């Protein structure tokens, strides 16, 4: 009798664990795609549109949320300090937060990553030009 009572609870835990792992796997894949796009040339309007959609997806999925600075570096590299880009301050980010351009053209979209006092990503925003 105990096994039938415990089985649904164990099954529910396993399902919840799998859901969490799936989200992490999706975030990892999205961040790998982001890293590749940041290093790629953007030569056509289609490239720019794909990069914009990627920036939106990274932010909306929360792919960077709660990562530590070192985990962000491992996943996509170190960003440029927000102190060098007025777009960061205009959106309420601090000088030591990071900004990333996706693609190499001047109209490339950007992602701004804000860290909390413990060094974890607390928010992110995409910017289109």
N, C-alpha and C positions, 0 to 999 in steps of 0.2 A: 504494500500500500504506500509506503514512503517513497518508493521509486516513482510511482505515478504522480505523486504530489511534487516531487523535486524535478522531474523531467521537464515540465513546462517552464519552470524558473531557469533551469540550465539552458534550455533551448532559447529562451528570451535573451539571456545573457550572451549566448553565442551569436544570435542575430544582431544584437546591438554592437557587439565587438566587430562583426563583419561590416556593418554599416560604417562604423568609424574608420576601419581600415580602407574601405572603398573610397571614402572621402579623402583620406591621406594619399592614396594611390592616384586619385584624380588630380589632387593638388601637385603632387610630384611631377606628373606628366605635364600639367599646365606650366609649371615652373621650368621644366626642361625645354618646352616649346618657347617660352619667354626668353630664356638664355640664348637659344639658337637665333631667335629673331633679333635680339639686341646686337648680335655680331654680324648680321646679314645686311647686304646692300638692299636698299629700297629704291627701285628704279621705275616702277610704274604706279599709277593710281591704285591698281589692284593690290600691290604690295602694301601701300599705305593704309588702305581700307582693311586688309587682313591684320595689320599691326594694331590698328585702332580697335578692331573687334577683340583681339587678344588682350589688349590693355583693359578693356571693359570686363572681359571674362575673369582676368586675374583679380580685379578689384571686387567684382560682384560675387565671385566664388569664395572670396576671403583666402585665397591661396597662400598669402603671406602672413595672415593674422596669427598672432601669438608666437611666431618664430623669434628666436634670439638673434642678435646681430650676427653672431658667428654662423648660425644656421642659414641666414639670408646670404651671407658671403659664400657659403658652401653651395647654395642652390643657384644663385644668379650673379654672384660677384658683389663687390663693394660698389655702392652707388656714389654719385657725385654729391658732395655736401650741399645742402639746401642754401647755405650762405651765398653761393655763387649764382643762384637763380631767383629773381624777384617773384616768379610764379609761386614759389613755396610760401614765402611770407604772406603773399596775397591770399593764400588759402589757410593761413593760421599754423603753418608748420614752423618748426624751430630750425636754427642754423645747422645743428648737427643731425637733423633728419636727412634722408637720402632721396635723390631723384635719379631716375633711369630713363634714357631715351630708347625707344624701340625702333631701330632702323637708323640709317645714317643720313637721311635727308633733313633739311631744316624744318620741314613740316611734320616730322615724325611725332607720333604721340609719346607722352611721357607718363611714368607712374611715379608718384611721390609716396614715400614710405615714412611714416611717423613712428617713433619709438617712445615707450613710456619710461618712467624713471628706473625700471628694472632692466631696461635694454631689450624689451620684447616689442614686436610690432603691435601697435595699438590701433592703427588706422592706415588706410591707403586711399589714394585718389588717382584717377586718370585725368590727363590733360590732353585735349586735342588742339591742334593748331590750325 
